[in-house]
Amino acid sequence: MKTLFLSLITFLFSISLMAQNFEKSLLGDWKGELSVSGMKLPLIFHISKIENEQDENTNIFSATMDSPAQGAKDIPVSEVSFLDNNLTIKISNLGASYEGKLISKTQIEGIFKQAGQSFPMILNKMEKGTQKETLNRPQEPKAPFDYKTEEVQFQNKKAKEETILAGTLTLPKNANNKTPVVILISGSGAQDRNQEILGHKPFLVIADYLTKNGIAVLRYDDRGTAQSTGIFEGSTSKDFATDVEAAIDFLKTRKDINTKKIGLIGHSEGGMIAPMVAANRQKDVAFIVLLAGVGVNGSELLVEQQQAIGKLSGMSQEDLVKSKRENEGAFRIINEITDEKLLKEKMTLYLTDSVNQDDFPPSMTKEEYINAQLSLITSPWMSYFLRYNPKENLSKTVCPILAINGDKDVQVDSKINLTAIEKATQEAGNATIKYFPNLNHLFQTAETGLPSEYGEIEETFSPLVLKFVTDWIKEEIK
């Protein structure tokens, strides 16, 4: 079963590093590159030595890590062991690890594992004086800004664990109780307030444009991410919806915005969450904008996503058919069985029958691979997503809806999802549906739409879409 399904991985690590008997050759900078869902994600480890006063024969090292594609630098790094030239890095809070073997003074070969997926990664030692990568992102706004910027915090009292969300509220210069405001809702994975990915900061670009055009914007770090507290792992889309409701409650305390004109803009999974909130808080949400929003059942979405990316990536027709059949079978079990114990039993049997020797990397046994896939596919977030159908909440949403997508989006197919959204809202007649040519999932002007292009494209967010969304909001709040 080649790739049970596609998942996006966010590389914002908080780890520390210790080691025994480190060779001098390991000191310095090491660069590797992960290939994830068609995207190339580089990682750089900067390893240095710390004197061990208690035992001079035991070396202790510290390290930082860069994720250049995400603009993340000097991230503190955690537990690492080195024995018989074998390097192991465990990142427990992310359920991730890297295991590699030092094959020369300049190269380590290994496997990076996370969320049931395994990615070969070779670390190559960088020459001293190597310049850090810089990415050209011409749309990214720079301070000083021509509007007010306020760092804010608000609490989600419905969350099981204490969850204080940290964010940024941008306000037009002359903001008052007539100023409309929008809340930005991020897509899947732990995202910061800018929804930063591959060096792009789309939420920063959107917030800047809207605020310059008279619309206040609240964007915040996802729970358990960056400056927000709470627990991200194990949370579902339904949980994230309560974070948005907490944001609404916070905005309703403000005197410098129009609390009757609060709107939601959600991207990808955020475009699935926005109707949840709008249906539940009808009196508090004035409008919603769905950017590549989900209109179909999560199981159907992931099957179509894999087929689209696989086809464009050169996957054979035979493998595409096999992959689709096996994924649909696995997702069918998820949708039919809700008892957790029975689900794991049935899914284990299904995976055991489906997985072949060439489906998992040599570094893993079949049992390890099945257990990893089982853990991922039956996780709270994934189970909820695979079972959820947006139709009900879309049909209950009474406020104006703008649903837009790019025709080169291979993650959320524009035709399938916009058609489903239009059908779900047909009775209310409150939705505006808009297709944009040549735009990908991030609303960048693209060639193929594959995730591998995201970091290569300089454009962060289409100016045409920024203007269209802004004009639509202004028209709706007259």
Sequence and secondary structure as in RCSB ss.txt:
>XXXX:A:sequence
MKTLFLSLITFLFSISLMAQNFEKSLLGDWKGELSVSGMKLPLIFHISKIENEQDENTNIFSATMDSPAQGAKDI
PVSEVSFLDNNLTIKISNLGASYEGKLISKTQIEGIFKQAGQSFPMILNKMEKGTQKETLNRPQEPKAPFDYKTE
EVQFQNKKAKEETILAGTLTLPKNANNKTPVVILISGSGAQDRNQEILGHKPFLVIADYLTKNGIAVLRYDDRGT
AQSTGIFEGSTSKDFATDVEAAIDFLKTRKDINTKKIGLIGHSEGGMIAPMVAANRQKDVAFIVLLAGVGVNGSE
LLVEQQQAIGKLSGMSQEDLVKSKRENEGAFRIINEITDEKLLKEKMTLYLTDSVNQDDFPPSMTKEEYINAQLS
LITSPWMSYFLRYNPKENLSKTVCPILAINGDKDVQVDSKINLTAIEKATQEAGNATIKYFPNLNHLFQTAETGL
PSEYGEIEETFSPLVLKFVTDWIKEEIK
>XXXX:A:secstr
   SS         B    SS  GGGSEEEEEEEEETTEEEEEEEEEEEE  SS TTS EEEEEEEEGGGTEEEE
EB  EEEETTEEEEEEGGGTEEEEEEEEETTEEEEEEEETTEEEEEEEEE  TT        TT   SS SSEEE
EEEEE TTSSS  EEEEEEEE TT  TT  EEEEE  SS   TT  BTTB HHHHHHHHHHHTT EEEEE  TTS
TT  S  TT  HHHHHHHHHHHHHHHTT SSS TT EEEEEETHHHHHHHHHHHH TTT  EEEEES   S HHH
HHHHHHHHHHHHTT  HHHHHHHHHHHHHHHHHHHH   HHHHHHHHHHHHHHH  GGGS TTS HHHHHHHHHH
HHTSHHHHHHHH  THHHHHH  S EEEEEETT SSS HHHHHHHHHHHTTTTT EEEEEETTB TTS B SS  
GGGTTT S SS HHHHHHHHHHHHHHT 
